[in-house]
């Protein structure tokens, strides 16, 4: 992919977007689709923050140029031309990073790469807002990932050993509204550590090179506490997690004619969404998630119910 023209210095008004833009730069070669939507999020959010002062207008103009250049380079990519495919792509990537970090956390392997992965997953869930409102599950994932990044970072900084797994936070609490700024620290355990939010810029970026994410390790749409443990981890290389392919519901094959079932346009849109999600999951060799989404689409189309 051709190099993009550099952006001017980031205006102070856009400080909350600096990590999203850094994530975009980190993914220019690794995953240009993710890089594109990170910039689109920064563009849309920046317009809401300040689109009138000269320095902000100049920055947004250059950012728009980058978006146009990326769109030309990725013009034949369905994840760019079709929002539903793009949403599935970014969501799968974010949850894959979340699962990698969560597996490392539950295994008691605390290091800068897993902190980076937790925090990046939360940023990419921010990016999903360009496609519409977040689901409750994604809001929980974002809250948990940001809290974990803060908690583990502060523990390591203070020479303490973090507690593994989802401890010290009420997952059912309705605190998502506190995250609108994107960088606010969340209540963590012990309480005194909530005073400073995790900031990846405090750690040299060279510490994050070589993050290895297992192929096919896409996290299904569930709460953080339900994400399965990792398997087959040796040294610094993460091996693919064995996949349990769900059994196909036999009732789907014995469904009667759907002539008397009236499907609404919304039903067709949801079925298409499940099919797109399945296709995106297969890009990550995630057979289990692909089968689950195809089953949902088939059930919806044959019964009119989810």
N, C-alpha and C positions, 0 to 999 in steps of 0.2 A: 504494500500500500504506500502510495506517495506520501511524503512528509507534508504536514500541514503548516501553514504560516503561523508563527508564534503569536501568542496573545500579548497585549500590553500588560503592565503591572495590574494586579488585582486591586480594584478600589476597596477601601475599608468597608464600604457598605455591603460588599459581597463576601465578607470574611466567612460567613456560614457556608459558602459554596466551595471553599478552597479544597476540601477533601474529595468532593464529588468530581471536581475538575482534575485533581491529581489521579483519581481512580480512572478517569477517562484516558489520561496520558499513559498510565500503566497498561491499559488494555488496547491501545492503538494497534499493536501487532498481535497480542494474545487473543483478543476477541473484539474486532472492530464494531460489531453490533452493540455490544455493551458500551464501548467507548462513545458511540453515536448517541445512545439514549442518556448516558451520563451528561453529555453536553446539552442535549435537549432539555433535560431537567434543569440544569444550571441556567439555560437561556430563559425558560419559562418562569423560574423562580426569581431570577434577576430582574425580569421585566416587572414583576410584582413589587420587588423591593425598591427599585429606583431606576426609572427609564428616562429621567429628565436632566439630571446633572451631566455636564459635558464628559467627565471622565467615565461615568457609567454608560452613557450612550456610545462612547468610543469603544469601550470594552465589549458591550453587547453586539456592536456592529461587527467587530472582528470575530467574535464567537459565532455569529450568524454565518460569516464567511466560511469558518471551519465546518459548520453543519452542512452548508451547501456543497462544499468540496467532498465531504464524506458521503453525502447522499448520491453524488455523481459516481463515486468509486464503488458504492454498494448498491447501485440502482437496480440490479437484477436479483437482489437478495430479498426473499419473501419477508424476512423479519423486519425489513425497512418499508416495503411496499404495503404490507398488511399488518395493521396494529395488533390484531389478535395473535399473530405469530410472533411479533416482536415482544409482546407482553409475556408470552409463554417462555420465550428464549431468556429474557432477563430474569424472570421469576425462577426458572430452573437453575440458572447459573448462581443466583443469590442463595438459593436453598442448598445447592451443592456445596458452596463455600461454608454455609452454616453447618451442614452435616459434618464436614471435615473438622471444623473447629470443635463442634460438640463431641465428636468421637475422641479427639485428643484430650478435651477437658475431662470427660468421664473416665478416661484411662489414666488420668493424673499426669499427663505430659504437658506441662505448662511452659510455653516458649513464645517468642515474639511473633513467629509466623501464625500461630493459632489466634493470638490477640488480633493481629492484622486481619485474619480471615473473618473473625467475629465482627469486627468493626466494618470491614468492607461489605459484608452481607447486610448489615444494617443500612449502609449508604445505598446499596442497590435496591433495597426495599423502599427507601425514599424515592428512588428513581421510578418505581412502579406507579407512582402517583400521576405520571404523565399520561397513563392509560385510564385513569379514573380513580375512584376511592379505593383504598386498601380494604382487603377482607379482614375480618377479625383475627383470623389465623396469622396473616402476615403482620398485622400490628403487634401481635404477641411475639412473633419471631423477632421483629425489629427491636422491641422493648427488651427482650431477653438478651439478644446479641449485644446490644449497646451496654446493657448493665454488666454482662459478663466481661466485655472488653475493659470496662472501667475497673471492675473489681479485681480481675487478675493482674492488670497493669499496675494498679496501686499496691497489690500484695508483693509482686516481684520488686517493685521500686523500693518498698520498705523492708525487703529481705524476709518476707513472710511466705509461708506455704499456703496457697489458696485451697479452699475446700472444693473438691470436684463435684460436678453435677449441679442440678438446679436447686441450690440451697439458699436460704436467706431472703427469698423474694416471693411475694404473693402473686402468682401468675394470674389469678382471677381479678386482681385489682384493676380498676379502670383509670390507669394513669397515662393512657396514650396521649391525652391532650397536652401533657407536659413536654412532649417531644416535638412540638411543631417547629421549634427553632432548629432542631436537628442535632444539637450538641449539648443539651441540658443533661447533667448527670442524673441517674435514677437512684431511688432509695436502695441501698445495698446493705449487706450484713458483713461486718459490724457497721452500725450507722455512721461512725465518725469518718468512714472512708468516702462518704458521698460528697465531700466538699470539693473534689477536683475531678473533672471529667477526663476521660482518656483522650489524649491528643497524639495521633501517630507522628506528628511533626517533631515531637520531642525525642524520637528515636531515629537514628540515621536510616535513610531509606535502603542502604546497602544491606541492612539486616533482614530485609524482606525478599531478597532475591531467591529464586528457586523454590517458591511455594509450590508444592506438588499436591494436586487434588486428584483423588482416585477417579478413574473413568467409571461412569455408571453410578456414582454415589449420589444420585439425586435424592434430596429429602422430600418425601411425600408431604402433602398438606396436612400437617398435624401439629400439635403443640410441642414446644421444645422438650417437655418431659417424656414424650412418646418416641423421640427419635432413637432408633436402635443403636446399640454399641457397635463400634468398628471391629473388624476381624482381620487377621492376617497382616498386622503392622509389624514391620521389622526395620529397625534403624530409622533412617530419615526418609525411606521410600514407602509410600502408601500403596498397598496393593488393592486391586478391585475387591469390593465387598461382595461375597456370594449373594445372589439374588434369589428370593423366594417368589416364584411366579404364582400369582393368585389363581385358584381354580375358577374356571368359567362356569357361571351359573347355568345349569342345564335348562332352567325355566326360560332362558332367553331363546333357546332353540325351539321350544314348543309353543311359542307365542302364536295366538290365532291371528288371522288376517287383521290388518289395521284399518280396514275400510271404514269402520265405525268410529275410529279415533280421529278427533280433530286436533291438529297441531297448530299452534299459534306461531306467528313470526318469531316470537321470543324463544319458543321451543326449538325452532330450526337454528337460531343463533347460538343457543346453548349447546346443541348437538355439534354444531360446527366448531365451537370453542373446545369441546372435549376432544374432537378429532385432531385439532391443531395442537392441543397440549400433548396428545399421544405422539404426534409426529416430532414435536420438540424433544420429548423424553427419549425417543429413539436415537436422536442425535448424540445423546449421552450414554447410549447403550443401556438405558434404564427400561428393561422389558416390563418389570412389575408395574411401574407407573403408567406405561403405555397401555397395558392390558386393562388396568383399572379404568382409565379414561375412555377407552373404546367400549368397555362394558356399560359405562354410564351413558354414552351416546346411544348405544343399541337399545338399552332399556327405555330411554326417553322416547326414541323414535317408534318403538313397538308398543309401548304402554301409555305414552303421554304423561308419564310420571317419572320423577327422579328417585 
